[in-house]
Amino acid sequence: MSGHGDPIPMMSQRGPALTGEAHVPGDKSISHRSLILGALSVGETVIEGLLEGQDVIDTAKAMRAFGAEVTDHGGGRWSVHGVGVGGFAEPAGVIDCGNSGTGVRLIMGAMATTPITVTFTGDASLCSRPMGRVTDPLALFGAKAEGREGGRLPMTITGVRDPMPVRYTVPVPSAQVKSAVLLAGLNAPGKTVVIEKEATRDHTERMLAGFGAEITVEETEEGRVITLTGQPELKPQHIVVPRDPSSAAFPVCAALIAEGSDVLVPNIGLNPTRAGLFETLREMGADLTYENPREEGGEPVADLRARFSPDMKGIEVPPARAASMIDEYPVLSVVAAFAEGPTVMRGVRELRVKESDRIDAMAQGLRAAGVEVEEGEDWWVVHGLGHGKVPGGATVESRLDHRIAMSFLVMGLATNAPMRVDDGGPIATSFPVFEPLMTGLGADVRRA
Ligand code: S3P
């Protein structure tokens, strides 16, 4: 099992208004997929703006272990010399995906239809997360998985030599599961069909098409039906990774709750399968605007402008929007504490199996900071106190979860007393420049 070193206690407190521009890093989902699809292509894929967070670095290392040549040219520019669909070599050692559910699940899919045996592991957080949701559909192709009880890592997967194409309805709203099945389908002859009842982030579908695979998506009564024709020759690409809306969420939410703030977060991808938080914030009355809306690389992009919003109101978040903002509920719950009245979040069972149980982690920290929270298995309610009325003054456990750590550090910028997290180390998995970026806006966030 891997770890991430000594804990880094951090704190944040009220300070001057946040101002200026926040240039957040590249999108995590697209960065993982760029490396994996690059490794499955024949020839050189060039990636610009790759997120150099630990999660993605671990995926880069894994691609090298499977035989791809992955080179860091500096300044976020990387290249991948791929081995082609079905060309993965058996790694000499264990594949350690660190903290990354996306990394491990996508890579399991990518290797499952090649006759190699691979052992996967990760940190304590990843080793507690369910892998059966991926290994169940991979078994339909013929791959075999053996792991710890409950389908936990460490786990060994033996890929299948003559895979069958699969038709699979994803039982939980999960882009990772959908993507694992599609990546496995790449090396199966014939058509692999994946059906999702609720739309989840569609980067795998878009990028597979971009790499030259034959893939169609139909909206039917059954849901989104995705059909991939197996054994394509993927063509290397030049990818410019858009900036991550899930990282943009932190400076945006900080600006909304910190008095007097006015922050611009340029070049944020607003793919509708990712932008649910911003819509929700606007419904709460946030002063959040999309400036200079445009299209880049086939994706909608805008500059987000967030200004201090003292009059936000709690709302009921439509459950149908959950998948498009699933990573953003922790920071939304922080904003909800500063809004007037209850914010109701339903249909969010998946939050319980992220890097931590995010409902439990946020509820405990919010309560310790003086905010009332109710919760059930797949719902929770944060009772907002309104601007200037949130006590704070708590020390919260980040539980090896980057988004829990960042959410409470954002919270401390507007609570009456400072907030502390026991370990800011996990922030490096997705947002390695969080601390300098926030302090650059004027935020009082520091190691404590
Ligand atoms: C991701 C999918 C989501 C999300 C994760 C990234 C992806 O996970 O929470 O941060 O890149 O496919 P699930 O598939 O478990 O919902």
Residues whose N, C-alpha, C, O or C-beta is under 5 A from the ligand:
A	BS01	S3P	S29 T102 P173 S174 A175 Q176 V177 D327
